[in-house]
């Protein structure tokens, strides 16, 4: 391993000092415990990606990696960076291919005891109604007009077409619709890929978990979020499917034609200056793809409501919150003591705003942004709330999950289906998956310790623990 210059500046913060000879404009910052830092240090590419992002024009403050960081495309997954609106850039590698990918949590009011009586039936019904796996299509066939409306209206379209309740809107980031979206900026090929995929989980680490609330850390905020001990909740993780992936590919190609990629610290960090037409077009397309992702999770919610009503007609399946973790947002932050609007890229990172921010829905504005940090199919997940400290340290960001430690290829080489199934049975978790081999790619051993990831968030103050969730039934896309 080559020598890496990193300074520990506090219990949970490690700085990569500016290296002017390498072209860094700002320092790098890695948020991690000693235990998590060991894993990050073993992957030199993560450190290199943090340094490369620090070389981009107009970057402000620091190039940041969250405690779940691992190698990604361009930015590390778990990467955060803010850019000046005049001198800065927007980069598809800082948003991710799965534009608008995020997590939605639903409450049900059902007790764990009652749910377990019909767990198999409910999971089977959801499996019928929520297609999962690579290339899987949904049951809704969209016309050109309907698809364009989804891209521009987001979840408002779902309300108008009886796939959402009006009150759902106030429990979704951006009320389920990012302004400025323009369906004409999404290519016909991207639309063709996404047209049949609305209401589907997709592949990779996307999942639907039925969990119960094992522990409450803040009773008052948990009550506001609608969470009670031993009650059932549903966590949905998916994004914009083939539409988002194709949109990212389209704009990477557009930007490559406008730039000399040989002058980039990494060709995967291709970008457009924020003042350029290419940036304007990408912003409109990104917003449209994110709106598609919001509606995708909404259609899944509608289908989950139908599935639960069959066995539990008394259940009230409510949206707790829905938040994206692959997105660039235009937000106001304190920069050198002055409030300034900047473009914040979050690639596998969750917005963590403290009380009072206008971006937080009225229902939660007094308390902060609801945050969800999933573990794996066999470990806990957590609900947190955003903080003012996160706004000071990380441009209002925290982790988005536990983060991979094994590649998909390595997981399939060293893990066995037999041991995974035994592990799940011992933990009393029912698993449904399209591919048993693909399931190994998402086994608990593949991921970092989510308890440690959340401990760092809580103790450094960039996300306060509210509740711990334990899986009972898992539907995974692979």
TAPEUR-V318217 format. One record per backbone hydrogen bond with DSSP energy under -0.5 kcal/mol. NH is the residue of the N-H (numbers start at 1). CO is the residue of the C=O. If there is no record, write none. Layout:
BEGIN
nh={NH/NH}
co={CO/CO}
END
This chain:
BEGIN
nh={6/7/9/9/10/13/14/15/16/17/20/22/23/24/25/26/27/28/29/30/31/31/32/32/37/38/39/40/41/42/43/43/44/46/47/48/49/50/51/52/53/54/55/56/59/60/62/63/64/64/65/66/69/70/74/75/75/77/78/79/79/80/81/82/83/84/85/88/90/93/94/95/96/99/100/101/102/103/104/105/106/107/108/109/112/115/116/117/117/118/118/119/122/123/124/125/126/127/128/129/130/131/133/136/138/140/141/142/142/147/148/149/150/151/152/153/154/154/155/156/157/158/159/160/161/162/163/164/168/169/169/171/172/173/174/175/176/177/179/181/182/185/186/187/191/192/193/194/195/197/200/201/206/207/208/209/210/211/211/212/213/214/214/215/217/218/222/223/224/225/226/226/227/230/231/232/233/234/235/236/237/238/243/244/245/246/247/248/249/250/251/252/253/254/255/256/257/258/258/259/261/263/264/269/270/272/274/276/280/281/282/283/284/285/286/287/288/289/290/291/292/293/294/295/296/297/298/299/300/301/302/303/304/305/306/307/308/309/310/310/311/311/312/315/316/317/318/318/320/321/323/325/326/327/329/331/331/333/333/335/335/338/340/342/343/344/344/345/345/346/346/347/348/348/349/350/351/352/354/356/357/360/364/365/367/368/369/371/373/374/374/377/379/381/382/383/384/385/386/390/391/392/393/394/396/397/398/400/402/405/406/411/412/413/414/415/420/421/422/423/424/425/426/427/428/429/430/432/434/439/440/440/441/442/443/446/447/448/450/452/453/454/455/456/457/458/459/460/461/462/463/464/466/467/468/469/470/472/473/474/475/476/476/477/478}
co={4/15/7/13/13/10/30/7/28/15/18/19/20/19/54/54/61/16/63/14/29/65/12/30/33/34/35/36/37/38/39/40/42/43/43/44/45/46/47/48/49/50/52/53/56/82/60/27/62/80/29/78/66/77/72/73/93/70/347/76/347/64/345/60/343/58/341/84/272/270/91/92/92/97/326/98/238/323/236/321/234/318/232/232/230/111/112/113/114/114/115/116/118/119/120/121/122/123/124/125/126/129/202/133/196/198/139/140/195/143/144/145/146/147/148/149/149/150/176/153/154/154/155/156/157/159/158/158/165/165/166/168/169/322/359/172/173/174/177/178/284/182/183/185/187/188/189/190/191/194/197/131/203/237/475/235/473/209/233/470/231/212/468/468/466/466/218/219/220/221/222/223/222/213/228/110/211/106/209/104/207/102/240/240/241/242/243/244/245/246/247/248/249/250/251/252/253/254/255/255/259/260/261/266/267/90/88/273/276/277/278/279/280/281/282/283/284/285/286/287/288/289/290/291/292/293/294/295/296/297/298/299/300/301/302/303/304/305/306/307/307/308/308/312/108/315/107/316/105/105/103/101/101/346/344/329/342/331/340/333/338/335/333/331/83/329/342/81/343/327/344/79/325/346/325/398/324/396/387/365/354/357/361/361/364/364/353/384/382/372/400/442/376/469/373/467/371/464/369/461/387/388/389/390/390/390/350/348/374/446/446/407/408/409/410/411/416/417/418/419/420/421/422/423/425/424/472/474/476/435/436/437/438/439/440/443/444/403/448/449/449/450/451/452/453/454/455/456/457/457/457/385/383/383/215/381/212/210/210/430/208/432/474/206/476}
END
